[in-house]
Each structure stands twice: as C-alpha cells, then as structure tokens.
Amino acid sequence: MFIDVLIELKNKQTDQTYTYEVPKPLQEKVAIGKRVKVSFNNRSLEGFILNIKKTQPENMKILPIKEVVDEEVVLNEELIEIGKYIKKECLCTLSSAYATMLPKALKASDKTKINKKFQVYLELEKTYEETIPLCTNDKQKEIVAFVAGTANCLKKEANLISSSSVNTLLKKGMLKEVQEEMYRLKEMNVVSDVKKELNYEQKKVFNAITSKLDQFKKFLLWGVTGSGKTEIYMQVIERVLKKGKTAIVLVPEISLTPQFVFQFKSRFKNIVAVLHSGLSDGERYDEWRKITRSEVKIVIGARSAIFASLKNLGIIIVDEEHSESYKQENNPRYNAIDVAEFRAEYNKIPIVLGSATPTLERMAKASKNLYELLPLKHRVNEKPLPTCTIVDMAPEIKKGNAFLSERLKVEIESAISRNEQIILLLNRRGYATTITCSSCGFTYKCPNCDITLTYHKTKNNLRCHYCGYTIFKNDKCPKCQTDLNFYGYGTEKVEAYLKEEFDDIRVLRMDTDTTRGKNSYEKMIEEFKNQKYDILLGTQMISKGLDFPNVSVVGIINADTTLNIPDFRSGERTFDLLYQAAGRAGRGNTLGNVIIQTFNKDNFILKCVAEQDYEKFYQYEMNIRKKLKYSPYYYLVSLKVTSKDYELCGHEAKKVANYLKKHLSSESIILGPTTSNVFKVNNIYRFQIIIKYRFDKSLTSTLEDLDKLFRINNKVNLEIDKNPVKI
C-alpha cells in the first residue's frame, strides 16, 4: 500500500504531495485525512494523507512511513475540499490552508503536543467486606470506607486523608484507578430559557428561512438594532435540530460576548461548543474533539469556527456580516463568509447573513436577487429607536470642553440621577496619540514602523500599536531637554477626565489594553450588566453585540476618527460603527438618547447616522462608488510588495505593475505602485498596487504566474489579496 502525504512546510516550492509506502502492520490504521510521521530531507515531520493507492510509482525510491499519528480522521472529505477551495481563491499553499483550519494540537507539525485531561477516580477492586480485613492500619481502613461510601470518589479527595496509604492500596491491588476524560472549558451557569413569541415581521422571516432548509439558499437578514435577530436564529436552529441536523453560528470576534453564548446555552444546554481566540490551546482542542465526536450539535464562534467538522450540517448563520473581522489579514487571506457560502452550497443548505448595516456589496447583490432580502424594520415590542443629536465640537473647544460637550455632560448627569447607565465610544485607545517637543520638533516614533508611538499613562510607556515596540516616557525631550507636549487623546485619557469631572462616578474602560487577561472581557460585561458601573467607556469592541436594558445614553466622542482614514470604505465603516453603537441605547424600558460629537457637523454620513437611515446612506455611498469605480461596481485585488531593502522593494513593485499592465485586459485599471498607508512595519518596507476590474479572463493566470515568480525570491515577498477589506 502507498499513500500521498502533504507535509506541512511553509515553503511554496514544496507545496505538493509525496509518496510513501505503508508497512503491513500499519495498513489497517491508514485513512485519508489522518496524520502520519515520515522522513523528509533527513527530518522527521508530520503530514496529512490525501490519497491511498495500491501500485508503486515507477522509477521512484519510496520511503516507509514511521507511524500513524491519529486514531480518528482529522480532515474529513469536506474539509479537504474546503482546503482546495482556499488554495485556489487565496493563492496560498494547501498546507497553510489546512493549518489555518485546525487547532494547534491537530496541525501537521511535530512541535506541539497537547495532552488530554483526565479526572482520576478510585474504586474498590473487591467488596468492602472483603477489603477491610486486608487493611494493615487505620488510615487504610478510613480510605477504603471513604471510597466505598462515596459515589465517583476522586483520587485527589482520598489523597487528602493519606496519599501514601492510597498508593499502598493501589500497589496491593485493593484499589483501582478509573480515568475519565474531562474538558478544560468550564460550563456556564445558565438558567433554562424558553423561546419567545415572534412578532409578525419575525414570523415572516422565520417562515422564509425554514421553508428552504433542504436546499442551498442565501438570505440577507437586514434588521434594525433590537429587532430580535438572535431569537430568529435560535428558533430556526431549533427547527434544524428537529430534522436531525447541526448548525454553525459565526459572530465577529469582538462580539463573541458572554451574552450571545449565554442565550444559546440557556436554550440548548450542553449541545453547544464554542470556538474563539480567547480559548487556550487545550480548551480549543477539547472543543474540537467534542465536535468531531458529535457530542454537540451547535458551534458558535469567530472566523475559524467555519471550519468546525460538524456532521450533517443543516444551516450556517453569520451574525453582524458587515464586520471586517471575518476576513483574515495574514496568509491565507480567506473570508469566512466566502467559505461559509462554499460550505452551504457543498451541503445544499441555507446560509443566513444578518446585520443592521449590511455591506454595500451584499445589499447590492440582494437588489439583484442573488440574496433573498429579509427585512426587520422595527424593534421588538415596537420599542422606538433612540433619538440622535449631532453636536458641533468647534464652539465647545472654545468653551474648554475638549472631551465632552455641555449637552453630553447634562445627559450623563441626568441618566445617573435616574440610576441609568451610559456607554461612551471613542475608537482610539491610549492616553495621548502623539508626544512632541514644541522647541525642537522631536516626536517619539517607532524605530521599526512608520508611525508615532502612543502614550499609555497607567504604565508610563510609549507603545507602537503595530509591532509592539515599547519604551518608558521621559519627562523631558531627549534631544533638547524641553518639556514635552501631549496631542490627541484616547480612552485612557477620557477615563481620567471622567473621574475628575463627575463625583463618585464608576467608570469601566474596555479596550485591548484592559481586556488582555483571560476572561477579562466576559467579566467586565457581566459587571456592567449587574450595574456595578455607571459608564462603559471603550473602543469599537463595545459598539455591537451587547444588550444592556439599563443603558439610556450613548455618547460618541470624536465621531470623525474613522472618517479621516484614507480608504474608500471609511464612510461605510463610520456609518456601521456609529449606527451600531447608537443601537445600544434604549433597548430596555428606557428611551434611548445618542449624542454624536464631531468637528464635521454637516457631513452627510453623520446625518444618516443621526436619522438612522441606512437606505439613504446606501444610495449616497453607492453613487460615489459608481463614479470612482470601486466595489461593488468593480472587483479589487491588492498586491503588496514587501522587503527589508527599500530600493529593491520599490524596484520590484514597478516590475510587478509593468507585468500586470502587459498581461491584463486594457479594461482593467492598475493603480500604483505607491507606498502603503503605513509604509514600514517591523522594519519591512511596503509598496502597494491595486487592480480594479469587472471581468478579466487573464486575471487568475496572471496572478498565479506572479505568485510563482516570487516563490524563489527570498529577498522580496509578494502578498496577493483578492477582495481586500482594507486598502
């Protein structure tokens, strides 16, 4: 017997299968999708079996495999096909496609070993009456009595009496150990949840989805914030489970809150598995094994959860489909929604994409009936949307109100007097964004990246938010010893201001600096929900996926932050962020009030947010995209040429642009090369080329040829990103 093995190596030149012989003692263990250990270039490596054949290839020296690593198949037939799809779409290696699907313990690598965790119990080998006479001292008798009288007696509990006596009884064969595998992820303390009665709009959506459960169908669920999308998801899944099938629910990483998981586990109990980056390697490995063993029926998770190897998949739901976090920014640059649609078509099942602010691309496809549009235009129980007010900060600055306008201060004080809560959004962390010397002009910049350092007061350090470079701040300019000036502000500085401005106010700050610890995000959400804090201040991580009935005021500090990013999607991102943040207000019995602070009060997008009018925004933005020939009217490809050598990088970028102009259709538009928005990251220079096209039959082959040309270049790297979410 012979097998074709895909060995996990990052080198694109070895992205192929290699044939090995299977010794007879191992032949019964071999199966497609299992890992095997083999010799490769005098190294012992692991790889996946992708093919089994009986005949030996001619004129080839065939080495035998060393061992079969897995008892069960790791890559099933569907996952193997998904890997091939990712390789084709993302121009990546097949091994990197499979590596991104699996938890670290299951990747074809000999570097990681995660052991299973066991709970050890003690049992009597014989009856109590037979064992007691064999005991030689009182401690042994006490332990025997304890084991006999305790159901599921843990060894660690018996050891508290006398570990040496326990070991003696085990050696004599009077006791025996029983190991039971246990999972590391602690179960939530949930209460039973009953399904809610759907209103007319919700029932219409529910019926549309459940009428197509046995066919491939793409739905776009467009529902305003608080319209009850989650309840629809759960009731649709309940119907899917009754048909004996399973479900995947994707949520953005930042929205994978305890609230969402809590709702599902309250309804469906222990048949729910959770996959996200906050899990340890061991927890992720355990959750993955639950899935492969069919111990669960529902998988909830962030981007990589789309690779969950559920059997008999019945539906895929993607919540907050507009989120950029569904696109992986590093290799392989896959979009989880594209993979979800591939899986839905593969399994002939429906996929539901839900959002209050759908991407322009998917709303445009819905207008052409490529998605069935399912609108929810009202909140449940006919609760009104919050009132939004735009505040011009130019005159406020003259009054000395750098952070909060008079209007927002009044709203905060009023909400606190009513024992209500406030959410403040500022999409920038840190204390000051720039520290500059007014005397000599010195500015702290990262030595590795083309960006200024951000000051974090609590640790008195300056940090690069790209590569992590950190230094302690000096009080004086390191060049001329003059006092330094602080410019810009982030969540840390606003937190300090709030505590000075309001007496006895309880402020909870949530950003990537305060949520680094394990389960810190979940703990903070629970504390705010239990009203231990008056104000939740944070970055975009608090803008969506949260439901706090006691929040009546949402303040958006410096709404211009995302508007000024040099990217054609900056307007869409701003609308999404602010609209979603505004939707956190007034979800309970209190009326919602939203204050949008800006230096650009006449901006049309901000007016659309204030009016909470997605349709007006959609028409406005689509008109701009059409004139400028951007998505969804044109497809995009981003090519980044990167190198440690500046001159070489620029030279190769020009060669790439010329190659594209020569081989692509004259109707395709090629922009660049230009320097990337952040020109240098971690001492790597970056040039960018953009391709705009509608249809170009030469595109795929041209990109593949370029990819092959750069495989052998060890000084310059080419990154190809189809349909990028960031330019």
C-alpha positions in Angstrom: 0.0 0.0 0.0 1.2 3.5 -0.9 0.0 6.9 0.2 0.3 10.5 -0.9 1.3 12.8 2.0 1.0 16.6 2.2 3.8 17.7 4.5 3.4 20.9 6.5 6.1 23.2 5.2 5.7 26.9 4.7 7.9 26.8 1.6 5.7 27.2 -1.6 8.2 25.1 -3.6 7.3 22.0 -1.6 3.5 22.5 -1.8 2.7 19.1 -3.2 2.2 15.5 -2.0 5.0 13.0 -1.6 4.5 9.2 -1.9 5.4 6.9 0.9 5.0 3.1 1.5 2.8 1.8 4.3 4.3 -1.2 6.2 1.9 -4.0 6.7 1.5 -3.6 10.5 0.2 0.0 9.9 -2.0 -0.6 6.9 -5.2 -1.1 8.9 -4.7 2.3 10.6 -4.3 4.3 7.4 -7.1 6.5 6.2 -7.4 9.7 4.1 -7.3 12.7 6.5 -5.2 11.2 9.2 -1.7 12.4 10.1 1.4 10.3 9.6 5.0 10.7 10.7 7.5 10.5 7.8 11.2 11.2 6.9 11.7 14.2 4.7 15.1 15.7 3.8 16.6 13.9 6.9 14.0 15.4 9.1 11.1 13.7 11.0 7.9 15.6 10.0 4.1 15.1 10.1 1.8 15.3 7.2 -1.8 14.5 6.1 -2.8 11.5 4.0 -4.6 12.8 0.9 -4.6 9.7 -1.3 -4.2 5.9 -0.9 -3.1 3.8 -3.8 -2.1 0.1 -4.3 0.6 0.4 -7.0 4.0 1.8 -6.6 5.0 4.7 -8.8 7.7 3.8 -11.4 11.3 4.8 -11.1 10.9 6.3 -7.6 12.6 5.5 -4.4 9.8 5.1 -1.8 10.4 5.5 1.9 8.2 3.9 4.5 6.1 5.9 6.9 7.2 5.8 10.6 3.8 5.8 12.3 0.2 6.8 12.0 -0.4 9.6 14.5 -4.2 9.8 14.7 -6.7 7.2 15.8 -9.5 9.2 14.1 -9.7 11.1 10.9 -8.7 14.8 11.4 -9.5 16.1 7.9 -12.8 14.7 6.6 -13.7 14.8 2.9 -15.5 18.2 3.2 -12.5 19.9 5.0 -10.2 18.5 2.3 -12.4 20.2 -0.4 -12.5 23.4 1.6 -8.7 23.5 1.7 -8.5 23.1 -2.1 -11.0 26.0 -2.4 -9.0 28.3 -0.1 -5.8 27.4 -2.0 -7.4 28.4 -5.3 -9.1 31.6 -4.1 -6.3 32.9 -1.8 -3.3 31.7 -3.9 -1.8 30.1 -0.8 -0.2 26.7 -0.2 -2.5 23.7 0.5 -0.7 23.0 3.8 -1.3 26.6 5.0 -5.0 26.2 4.1 -5.3 23.1 6.3 -3.1 24.6 9.0 -5.5 27.5 9.4 -8.5 25.2 9.9 -7.2 23.2 12.8 -6.4 23.7 16.5 -2.7 23.8 17.2 -2.7 20.2 18.6 -4.0 18.8 15.3 -1.8 20.7 12.8 0.6 18.6 10.9 3.6 19.6 12.9 5.9 17.8 15.3 6.3 20.8 17.6 3.0 20.9 19.5 1.7 18.2 21.9 -1.4 18.9 23.9 -2.3 16.1 26.3 -5.9 15.1 27.0 -7.0 16.0 30.5 -8.4 13.2 32.8 -10.2 13.1 36.0 -9.0 10.1 38.1 -11.5 8.2 40.3 -10.9 5.4 42.8 -12.9 2.2 43.1 -12.6 -0.9 45.3 -11.3 -4.0 43.5 -13.4 -6.2 45.7 -16.3 -5.7 48.0 -16.0 -3.5 51.2 -16.4 -6.6 53.4 -13.6 -8.4 51.5 -11.2 -5.5 51.5 -11.4 -4.2 55.1 -9.7 -7.4 56.6 -6.7 -6.9 54.3 -6.0 -3.3 55.6 -3.0 -3.1 57.9 -3.7 0.2 59.6 -6.5 2.7 60.5 -5.6 5.1 57.6 -6.1 2.3 55.0 -9.4 1.4 56.6 -10.5 5.0 56.6 -9.7 5.3 52.9 -11.4 2.1 52.0 -14.5 3.2 53.9 -14.4 6.6 52.2 -14.1 5.1 48.7 -16.9 2.6 49.4 -19.2 5.3 50.7 -18.5 8.0 48.0 -20.1 7.9 44.6 -17.5 8.8 41.9 -14.7 9.1 44.5 -11.9 11.4 43.2 -8.4 10.3 43.9 -7.4 13.8 44.9 -10.0 13.7 47.7 -8.8 10.4 49.0 -5.2 11.7 48.9 -6.2 14.3 51.5 -6.6 11.5 54.0 -3.2 9.9 53.2 -1.7 9.9 49.7 0.9 7.3 50.8 -1.8 4.9 52.0 -3.7 5.4 48.7 -0.6 4.4 46.8 0.0 1.4 49.0 -3.6 0.2 48.4 -3.2 0.7 44.7 0.0 -1.4 44.6 -1.6 -4.2 46.6 -4.5 -4.2 44.1 -7.1 -3.4 46.7 -8.0 -0.1 44.9 -8.0 0.6 41.2 -7.9 3.9 39.3 -10.5 4.8 36.7 -9.7 7.6 34.3 -12.4 9.7 32.7 -11.5 12.3 30.1 -12.6 15.8 31.1 -12.9 19.0 29.1 -11.0 22.1 30.2 -13.6 24.8 29.3 -15.8 25.4 32.3 -19.5 25.2 31.6 -21.5 28.4 32.1 -24.0 28.6 35.0 -27.1 29.0 32.9 -30.8 29.0 33.6 -33.4 27.4 31.3 -34.7 29.8 28.7 -38.0 29.4 26.9 -38.5 30.6 23.3 -40.2 33.9 22.9 -43.3 34.6 20.8 -42.3 36.0 17.4 -44.0 39.1 16.1 -45.4 39.4 12.6 -42.1 40.6 11.0 -40.1 37.9 12.8 -42.5 35.1 11.8 -42.3 36.2 8.2 -38.5 35.9 8.3 -38.7 32.6 10.2 -41.1 31.0 7.7 -39.0 32.2 4.7 -35.8 30.5 6.1 -37.4 27.3 7.3 -39.2 26.7 4.0 -35.8 26.4 2.4 -33.9 24.1 4.9 -33.3 21.4 2.3 -31.7 23.5 -0.4 -28.8 25.9 -1.0 -30.2 29.4 -0.5 -28.6 32.7 0.5 -30.5 35.0 2.8 -29.6 38.6 3.9 -31.4 39.4 7.1 -31.5 43.2 7.4 -32.8 44.1 10.8 -32.5 47.3 12.8 -30.8 47.1 16.2 -33.0 45.4 18.8 -35.3 43.8 16.2 -34.9 40.3 17.6 -32.5 38.6 15.1 -31.0 36.4 17.7 -34.4 34.9 18.7 -35.0 34.1 15.0 -31.6 32.4 14.8 -32.4 30.2 17.8 -35.8 29.2 16.6 -34.6 28.4 13.1 -31.8 26.3 14.6 -34.4 24.5 16.8 -36.2 23.5 13.6 -32.9 22.3 12.1 -32.1 20.2 15.1 -35.6 18.5 14.9 -34.6 17.4 11.4 -31.5 15.7 12.9 -29.1 18.2 11.5 -26.5 20.6 13.0 -25.7 24.3 12.9 -22.8 26.8 12.8 -23.2 30.3 14.0 -20.5 32.8 13.3 -20.1 36.1 15.2 -17.3 38.7 15.0 -14.5 38.1 17.5 -15.3 41.3 19.3 -19.0 40.5 19.6 -18.4 37.0 20.9 -19.8 38.1 24.2 -21.0 36.0 27.1 -24.5 37.4 26.4 -24.7 35.7 23.0 -23.2 32.4 24.1 -25.3 32.6 27.3 -28.5 32.9 25.3 -27.7 29.8 23.2 -26.5 27.7 26.1 -29.6 28.7 28.1 -31.8 27.5 25.3 -29.8 24.5 24.0 -27.7 23.5 27.1 -24.7 21.2 26.6 -25.0 20.6 22.9 -23.3 24.0 22.2 -19.5 24.2 21.5 -17.6 27.5 21.5 -14.6 28.3 19.3 -12.7 31.6 19.5 -9.2 33.1 20.1 -9.8 33.6 23.8 -9.6 29.8 24.4 -6.3 28.2 25.4 -4.8 25.6 23.1 -6.1 22.9 25.4 -9.6 24.3 25.6 -9.7 24.7 21.8 -8.5 21.1 21.3 -11.2 19.8 23.7 -14.0 21.8 21.9 -12.8 20.5 18.6 -12.9 16.9 19.8 -16.5 17.4 21.1 -17.4 18.5 17.6 -15.7 15.6 15.8 -17.2 13.1 18.3 -20.7 14.5 17.6 -21.2 15.4 21.3 -22.5 18.8 20.2 -25.0 20.0 17.6 -24.3 23.7 17.5 -21.0 25.5 17.1 -20.7 29.2 17.9 -17.5 31.0 17.2 -15.5 33.6 15.4 -13.9 33.4 12.0 -12.2 30.0 12.3 -15.3 28.3 13.6 -16.5 28.0 10.0 -14.1 25.0 9.7 -15.8 23.1 12.5 -16.2 19.5 11.3 -19.8 19.0 12.2 -21.6 16.1 10.6 -24.9 16.5 8.8 -24.7 20.3 8.7 -28.1 21.9 8.3 -27.6 25.7 8.4 -25.0 28.4 8.7 -25.7 31.7 10.3 -23.4 34.7 10.1 -24.3 37.5 12.6 -23.0 41.1 12.0 -22.0 40.1 8.5 -20.6 43.6 7.9 -17.7 43.0 10.3 -14.2 43.2 8.8 -13.1 40.6 11.3 -14.4 37.8 9.1 -11.5 38.5 6.7 -8.1 37.1 7.8 -5.4 39.7 7.2 -2.5 37.3 7.2 -1.8 34.3 4.9 -4.1 32.6 3.9 -6.3 35.7 3.4 -9.6 33.9 3.4 -13.0 35.5 4.1 -15.0 33.3 6.4 -18.3 34.4 4.7 -17.0 33.1 1.4 -16.0 29.8 3.0 -19.5 29.7 4.7 -21.2 30.1 1.3 -18.9 27.4 -0.2 -19.9 25.0 2.7 -23.6 25.9 2.3 -23.5 25.1 -1.4 -21.5 21.9 -0.7 -24.1 20.7 1.8 -27.1 22.0 -0.1 -28.3 24.1 2.9 -29.3 27.7 3.5 -27.0 30.4 4.8 -28.3 33.4 6.7 -26.3 36.6 6.9 -27.6 39.1 9.5 -26.8 42.7 10.1 -28.4 46.1 10.9 -25.9 47.6 8.5 -25.3 45.1 5.6 -22.2 45.6 3.5 -22.9 47.5 0.3 -21.7 44.5 -1.7 -24.3 42.2 -0.2 -27.1 44.7 -0.3 -26.3 45.3 -4.0 -26.4 41.5 -4.6 -29.8 41.4 -2.8 -31.1 44.1 -5.1 -30.3 41.7 -8.0 -31.9 38.7 -6.2 -28.6 37.0 -5.6 -29.6 37.0 -1.9 -33.2 36.9 -0.7 -33.6 40.0 1.4 -35.4 39.6 4.7 -36.1 43.0 6.4 -36.9 43.7 10.0 -37.7 47.4 10.2 -39.0 47.6 13.7 -37.7 46.8 17.2 -39.4 44.0 19.1 -42.5 45.2 21.1 -42.5 48.3 18.9 -39.8 50.0 21.1 -38.7 53.2 19.4 -35.2 53.7 18.0 -33.1 56.1 20.1 -33.0 59.9 19.4 -29.8 61.0 17.9 -28.3 64.5 18.2 -25.2 65.9 16.4 -23.1 68.3 18.4 -20.6 70.6 16.8 -17.4 70.5 18.9 -15.8 73.6 17.3 -17.6 76.0 19.7 -17.3 73.5 22.5 -13.5 73.6 22.3 -13.6 77.4 22.7 -15.5 76.8 25.9 -12.8 74.5 27.2 -14.8 71.3 26.6 -12.2 69.2 24.9 -13.7 65.8 25.6 -17.4 66.1 26.4 -19.8 68.7 25.1 -22.2 70.5 27.5 -25.0 68.5 26.1 -23.4 65.2 26.7 -22.4 66.2 30.3 -26.0 67.1 31.0 -27.3 63.8 29.6 -24.7 61.8 31.6 -25.7 63.6 34.9 -29.4 63.1 34.1 -29.0 59.4 33.4 -27.0 58.8 36.6 -29.7 60.7 38.6 -32.2 58.2 37.2 -29.9 55.2 38.1 -29.5 54.6 34.4 -26.2 53.7 32.6 -24.2 55.3 29.8 -22.0 53.9 27.0 -19.2 56.2 25.6 -17.5 55.2 22.4 -14.0 56.5 21.5 -12.3 54.4 18.8 -8.8 55.2 20.0 -7.0 53.7 22.9 -4.2 55.1 25.0 -3.7 58.4 26.8 -2.1 60.6 24.0 -1.7 59.8 20.4 1.4 61.9 19.9 4.1 63.4 22.2 6.1 66.3 20.6 8.6 68.8 21.7 7.5 72.3 20.8 11.0 73.6 21.0 13.0 71.3 18.6 10.1 69.4 17.0 11.2 66.0 18.2 8.4 63.3 18.1 8.5 59.8 19.5 8.3 57.4 16.6 8.7 53.6 16.4 12.1 52.7 15.1 10.6 49.7 13.3 7.5 51.2 11.8 6.4 54.4 10.0 4.2 55.5 12.9 4.3 57.6 16.0 4.2 56.0 19.4 1.0 56.2 21.6 1.4 57.2 25.3 -0.2 54.9 27.9 -0.2 56.8 31.2 -1.0 53.8 33.6 2.3 52.2 32.6 4.0 55.4 31.7 5.2 54.0 28.4 5.0 54.7 24.7 3.9 51.9 22.6 3.7 51.0 18.9 0.3 49.6 18.1 1.7 47.7 15.0 4.8 45.9 16.2 4.5 46.2 20.0 7.8 48.2 20.4 7.6 49.9 23.9 9.8 52.4 25.8 9.4 54.3 29.0 8.5 58.0 28.6 10.9 60.7 29.8 9.6 63.9 31.3 12.0 66.0 29.1 12.7 65.9 25.4 15.6 63.5 24.8 17.2 66.0 22.4 16.9 69.4 23.9 15.5 68.7 27.5 12.5 70.9 27.0 9.1 69.9 28.4 7.1 67.6 26.1 3.6 68.4 24.7 0.7 65.9 24.5 -1.5 65.8 21.4 -4.7 63.8 20.8 -6.4 61.5 23.3 -7.6 58.0 23.7 -9.8 56.0 26.1 -7.3 56.2 28.9 -7.2 60.0 29.0 -11.0 60.2 28.8 -11.3 57.8 31.7 -9.1 60.0 33.8 -11.2 63.1 32.8 -14.5 61.4 33.7 -13.3 60.6 37.2 -12.2 64.2 37.7 -15.3 65.8 36.2 -18.0 63.7 38.0 -18.1 62.9 41.7 -18.1 59.3 42.7 -18.7 58.1 39.1 -17.9 54.5 38.4 -16.2 54.1 35.0 -15.3 50.8 33.3 -12.8 51.1 30.5 -12.8 48.4 27.8 -10.1 48.3 25.1 -7.4 45.9 24.1 -5.2 47.2 27.0 -7.7 46.4 29.7 -9.0 43.1 28.2 -5.7 41.2 27.7 -6.3 38.8 30.6 -8.2 35.6 30.2 -11.9 36.0 30.6 -11.5 39.7 31.4 -13.9 40.8 28.6 -16.6 38.4 29.9 -16.1 39.6 33.5 -16.4 43.2 32.6 -19.5 42.7 30.6 -21.1 40.8 33.5 -20.1 43.6 36.0 -21.6 46.3 33.8 -24.8 44.3 33.2 -25.1 43.9 37.0 -24.8 47.8 37.3 -21.5 47.8 39.2 -20.5 50.7 36.9 -22.3 53.8 35.7 -20.3 54.3 32.4 -18.9 51.9 30.0 -16.1 53.6 28.0 -14.4 51.8 25.2 -13.3 51.3 21.6 -15.3 49.6 18.8 -15.4 46.4 20.8 -18.4 47.8 22.8 -20.2 49.0 19.7 -22.1 45.8 18.8 -23.3 42.5 20.1 -24.2 43.9 23.5 -27.7 44.2 25.1 -27.9 46.3 28.3 -31.5 47.2 29.1 -30.5 49.9 31.6 -28.4 51.9 29.1 -30.3 55.1 28.1 -27.4 57.3 26.8 -24.8 56.6 24.2 -22.1 59.2 23.6 -19.8 59.1 20.6 -16.7 61.0 21.3 -14.8 62.3 18.2 -17.0 60.7 15.5 -14.5 61.9 12.9 -11.9 59.3 13.8 -12.8 56.7 11.2 -14.0 59.3 8.6 -10.4 60.5 8.1 -8.9 57.2 7.3 -7.6 57.1 3.6 -9.7 54.2 2.4 -12.7 54.2 0.1 -14.6 52.3 2.8 -14.0 54.8 5.5 -17.6 56.3 5.1 -19.1 52.8 5.3 -17.0 51.9 8.4 -18.0 55.1 10.1 -21.7 54.5 9.4 -21.6 50.9 10.6 -19.7 51.8 13.8 -21.8 54.7 14.8 -25.1 53.2 13.9 -24.3 50.0 15.8 -23.1 52.0 18.8 -26.3 54.1 18.8 -28.3 50.9 18.8 -27.0 50.1 22.3 -29.3 52.8 23.7 -32.9 52.3 24.7 -33.1 48.6 24.4 -35.0 48.2 27.7 -37.9 50.2 29.2 -35.9 53.5 29.0 -35.9 55.7 25.9 -32.5 56.0 24.2 -30.6 59.2 23.6 -27.5 59.3 21.4 -25.0 62.3 21.3 -22.7 62.4 18.3 -19.7 64.7 18.8 -18.0 65.9 15.7 -15.9 68.7 14.1 -17.7 68.0 10.8 -21.4 68.5 11.7 -22.5 68.9 8.1 -21.1 65.5 7.0 -23.8 63.6 5.1 -22.8 60.2 6.6 -23.1 61.5 10.1 -26.5 62.9 9.2 -27.6 59.5 8.0 -26.5 58.0 11.3 -28.4 60.7 13.3 -31.5 59.9 11.2 -30.7 56.1 11.4 -31.5 55.9 7.8 -29.5 53.0 6.2 -31.3 53.3 2.9 -30.3 57.0 2.4 -26.7 56.1 3.3 -26.7 53.2 0.9 -27.9 55.3 -2.1 -25.4 58.0 -1.3 -22.4 55.7 -0.9 -23.3 53.6 -4.0 -23.4 56.7 -6.1 -19.8 57.6 -5.0 -18.6 54.0 -5.5 -20.0 54.0 -9.1 -18.3 57.3 -10.0 -15.0 56.2 -8.6 -15.2 52.6 -9.9 -15.0 50.9 -6.6 -16.7 47.8 -5.1 -19.4 46.7 -5.7 -19.2 48.1 -9.2 -15.7 46.8 -9.6 -13.8 43.9 -8.1 -10.5 44.7 -6.4 -7.1 42.9 -5.9 -4.4 44.3 -3.6 -0.8 43.4 -4.3 1.8 44.3 -1.6 5.4 44.1 -2.4 7.5 43.9 0.9 11.1 43.7 1.7 13.8 44.8 4.2 15.6 46.6 1.3 13.8 49.8 0.4 15.4 50.3 -3.1 14.9 46.6 -4.0 11.3 46.8 -2.8 10.4 49.8 -4.9 12.2 48.3 -8.0 10.3 45.0 -7.7 7.0 46.8 -7.2 7.5 48.7 -10.5 8.2 45.3 -12.2 5.0 43.8 -10.9 3.0 46.8 -12.1 4.5 46.6 -15.6 3.8 42.8 -15.7 0.2 43.4 -14.9 -0.2 46.1 -17.5 1.3 43.8 -20.1 -0.8 40.7 -19.3 -4.2 42.0 -18.1 -7.0 43.4 -20.2 -6.9 47.0 -21.2 -10.2 47.5 -19.4 -8.7 46.6 -16.1 -7.4 49.6 -14.1 -4.0 49.3 -12.4 -3.1 51.8 -9.7 0.4 52.2 -8.4 2.8 51.2 -7.2 2.6 53.6 -4.2 3.7 53.3 -0.7 1.2 51.7 1.6 -0.7 53.7 4.2 1.8 52.6 6.8 4.9 52.4 4.8 7.1 50.5 7.2 6.0 47.8 9.7 8.6 45.9 11.8 11.4 47.1 9.5 9.7 45.8 6.4 9.0 48.3 3.6 5.7 48.0 1.8 4.6 49.1 -1.7 1.1 48.6 -2.9 -0.6 48.0 -6.3 -4.4 48.0 -6.8 -6.2 46.2 -9.6 -9.8 47.3 -10.4 -11.7 45.0 -12.8 -15.1 43.9 -13.8 -14.2 40.9 -15.9 -10.7 39.8 -16.9 -10.2 36.3 -18.1 -6.4 36.8 -17.8 -6.5 37.8 -14.1 -6.3 34.4 -12.4 -3.5 33.0 -14.6 -1.6 36.3 -14.3 -1.7 36.4 -10.5 -0.7 32.7 -10.4 2.3 33.4 -12.6 3.4 36.3 -10.4 3.0 34.2 -7.3 5.2 31.5 -8.9 7.8 34.1 -9.9 8.2 35.3 -6.3 8.3 31.8 -4.7 12.1 31.7 -5.4 12.8 35.3 -4.4 14.0 35.2 -0.8 14.6 38.9 -0.5 11.2 40.3 -1.7 7.8 39.0 -0.8 4.5 39.4 -2.8 1.2 39.4 -0.9 -1.9 39.0 -3.1 -5.2 39.8 -1.5 -8.4 39.3 -3.6 -11.4 41.5 -2.5 -9.4 43.1 0.4 -11.4 44.8 3.2 -8.6 47.3 3.8 -6.7 49.3 1.2 
